[in-house]
Amino acid sequence: MPIIDLHCDTISALLDCSRPAGLRANHLHIDLHKLQQANSLAQFFAMYIDLQAVENPLEACLVMIDRFYQEIEQNNDLIQVATSLSDLQANQAQQKISAFLTIEEGGVLKGNLSNLRIFHRLGVRLITLTWNYPNEIGFPNCRTEYQQCGLTAFGQAVVLEMNRLNMMIDVSHLSDQGFYDVAKFSARPFVASHSNARSVKAHSRNLTDAMIKTLAEKGGVMGINFANSFLGNSPVSLIEDMVRHINHIRNIGGIEVIALGSDFDGIAPKLEIADMGELDKLIQALQQHNFSETEIEKICHKNVLRVMKDCLG
């Protein structure tokens, strides 16, 4: 079963490694061998920036993008950058994994649309509008007082410009009102790259049933996050909890709104699915819970392919 994963933090993990490691083979959740084991069609690599940990978020993001391209160039026998659906299809024809470049923290734009256009020229095709701090675009969902704070005027302009540039808008981490503002202002589908269902696990990073319905109506997808704190009450990330979320989301928004957003290399290590190479465990669990092959295909890759066609061109 071909796999598309909407979110991982592998590049920042490689930069932070205490011992030298590369994308081809490492001790992390994701490397090229593990992606091959999973039959990966495409991996979205997030350039994650902590605004409080860096002096210049724009510069820090550029350093991370440079590392991303170094890894792709060194391993171009197995993986190639993709910026569109046609790129993915061309890479697939050469039996290569597609790497999509994304940013997790809209604060790297520093309130300037010219930086958005520069990142687009560098190959960035998805931006998570906020992480856990307010920025020039809007507010995160990690504090109750931010929940009803929507997009700023600059944030609204970012949404419109991302639509124009054929970029995917990601609302994971964004405040509840920010979510609805994106739904209002975006003419294209958008995604919650690594968020689950809030009514199954009461975590602010998860989407309410009303949000799931809105996301489905807009033609978007939400990537199932493998972190235990977004799944259930176990200290271990359980496959059973993943299936519970997927079942609930299917009942609320339909099968077309579900995708995968593992958050690998950005989450705690206690996982029933130890790394990307073990993703077949989730597929087997879905089969055991009477999901059809057609439904599993939609979850694993086809729903994201549809959004790519609608957003990236």
N, C-alpha and C positions, 0 to 999 in steps of 0.2 A: 504493500500500500504506500504510494508516494506521500510524503509528509511536508507540510509547510508550517514552520513555527514562527509566530509573529514577534517574539521577543526573547532575547538573551543578553546577558551582560559579559559575554566571554572576552571581548576585547579589553575592557577595563580590568577584568580579572587577570588577563595576561600581563598587562602593564604593572599590576600590583604584585605579581608572583615574586616570592622571595628567592626562588631558584629559576634559572632561565627555562622558558617554555615557549612553544609556538603552537600555531593552530593545527598543524598536521597531527601531532600526538602530544597529549599532556595528561595531567591528573585531574583536570576540571570536568564539569558536566558535559562539555561539548568540545570535540575536536573533529578533524575530518574523518578519522576512522569510525568514530561513533556516529557521525552523520551518515556515512555510508551504510553502517549497520542498520540505521533507522530508515533507509531508503529515502533520504532527504531530497526533496525537489528544490526547496529554497529555505534559507535561514535568514531571518531579519536580525542584523547585528546592531544593538543599541550602543551609541556613544553616550554613556551615562555620566553626567556632570553633577556633582554636589556643589551647589553655589556657595556654601559656607566653608568648603574645604579648599577652594582655589581662589587665587587673586584675580585672575582674568579668565572667566568662563569661556569666552570666545577662543582665546589662545589654547586653553586646555583641550577644548573640543577639536581644534585643528591638529594638535599633537596626537590625539586618539585616532582621528581620521587617517593621519599618516601611517600609524601602526596598522590600521585596518588594511590599507592598500599594500603595505609591505607584505603582510601575511598572504594576501590574495596573489600578489606577484610571485612570491616564493613557492606557491602551491597551485599554480595555474594549470597543472595537469589534472587537478581534481575539482577546482572551484573557480568560478568567474563572477565578476560583478554583474548585476542586472539592475536596470533602471526602469524596465517596462515589461509587460507581458510578452512582447515579442523577443526581448532579450532572454527571458526565462525559457521560452520555447527553443531558441537557438542553442542555449546552453544544454538543455535537456537532450537535443538531437546529438550533441557531442558527448553525452553521458557525463556532464559536469553539473555539480551543485551550483545553484544560483545564490549569490550573497547580496542581500539588500542592505544598504547603508541607512541607518536611522539615528535620530538624536533623541535622547531622553532628558529633556529640560529646555523649554523654550526660552529660558533666560539667557542662553548663549547668543541669542539675536541682539541682546543689549538694546532692545527697543527700536531697532532699525530694520526696515524692510529690505534695505540693500544687502544686509547680512543674510537674510532669508534667500535672496536671489543668488548670492555667492555660494551658499551651501547647496542650493539646487544645482548649480554648475559643477560643484564637486561630486555630485552623484547622490546626495541625500534625497530620499523619496518618502520618508515618513518622519514626522516630529511629534513627540509626546509633549503637549503644550506646557505642562507644568510637571515638576516632581513634587517634593514635599515643602516647598517654600513659595510664598507669593512672588510673582515676577511681573514684568511689564505686560504680559498677556492676560493673566488672571490669577486665580487662587487655587490652592490644592484642597483636597478633601480630608486632610489629616486632622483638622481642628473643626469643632462644631461651629465656631464663629465664622468660618469661611464658607460654610455650606451654601448659604444664600447669596454669596458674592459671585457675580457673573464676570463675563469677559470685559476687559477694558476696551476703550475705543481702539487702541492699538491691537488688542486681541482680535477684535472684529475684523480689522484690516488684514491681520495675518491669515485668518480663515479665508477671506476673499482672495488673497494673493496665492495661498496654497491651492485653492481651487483653480486659479488661472494657470498656475505652474504645473498642474497635474501631480500634486503631492498628496499623500494620505495624511489625514488629520487624526491624531490619536488622543482620546480623552481619558485614558487610564491616568489616575492621580488627580484629575481635574475635579473641581467642586461640582456639586449637584447642579447649581444654577449655570455654571460654565458649560456643563454637558448640554443643557437645554438651549443655551445660547448658540453652541455649535450646531445643534439640530436646526435652529432657526435660520442661521446665517449661511450655512454651507449648502451649496446647490448640489453637492456630490455626496455619496455615502461616506461615512467616517467609521473609525474603528475604536474599540477599547482593547488594546493589544494584549493586555494581561490583567483581566478582571473577571471575577466570578459573580454569583448571584447573592445579593445581600439578604434575601429572605431565607436562604439556606444557611448562610454564615453571616452573622451581623457584623460586618466589617465595612468601614466607610469606603474602602477601596473597591468594594463590590458594587454592582449595579442593582438598583431597585427593580421590581417587576415593571413599573411604569417606564423606567429607562430602557429595559430590555425590549419592551414593545416599541418604543420610539426608535431605538436603534434598528430593529427589524423593519419597521416601516420606511426608514431611510435607506434600506438596502445594505446596511453595514454588518459588521461581525464583531464578536467579542472572543478573545483568545483565553481559553481555560488556563488559569494560573496554577502552577504546581506547588506553590508555597503553602505549608500547613496552616498558617494563620488566616489564609483566605478560603480554606477548604472546610475545616471543621474544628473539633476540639482536641484532636489527637496531637501529641508532640511529633508524630511522624506523618508525612504527607501520604495519605492513603488513597489507593486507586478507587476504593469503594466511595470515598467522598467525591472524587472527580466525577464518577458516574452519577452520583446524586445531583451534582450541579448541572451536568449535561442533561439529565432527564428533566430537571425543573426548567431549565432554559428552553428546551424543546417544547415543553408544555405551554410556556408563556409566550415565546416569540417565534417558535417554529425552528425546524432543523437548519434552515438557511442562515441563521444568525450565529451559529456556533463554529468556532475555530480553535486552534491551539496557540497558546502564548505562554510557554513553559516558565519563563523567568529564570531559566537555568543560569548558573554562575552568578546569580544575584540573590539566591535564597539559601536557607540553612540546609545542611547536608543530609538530614534524616528523611530519606525519601524511599518509598517502595519502588519507584522507578528511579534507580540510582543515577542514571545518566541518560543521554539521548539514545545511546545504543540499546536501551531496554524499553523503548517506546512501544514495542509490539505487545507489552503487557497490558497497556491501555486498550489497544485494539482488540485483544483477546477478551478483555473484560466487557467491552461494548458488545461483542458478539454473544457472550454468555448472557447479557441482559437483553437479548433479542433486538438489538439494533440491526437493521438490514445493511447489506454491503453498500447500497446506494447512500444510506444515511451516513455510514462511516466514511465513505469517500468524500462526502460534503464536509464533514467535520475536519478530516485530515488535510484536504487541499482544495476541493472544488469551490467551496464558499469563498476562500481567499482569492482564488483565480478570478472569480466573478467581480470581486471588489477591485482587484488590480485592473481589470478591463475597464471598469467604470471610472476609476480614479487616475490611473497612470497612463492610460492610452496605449 
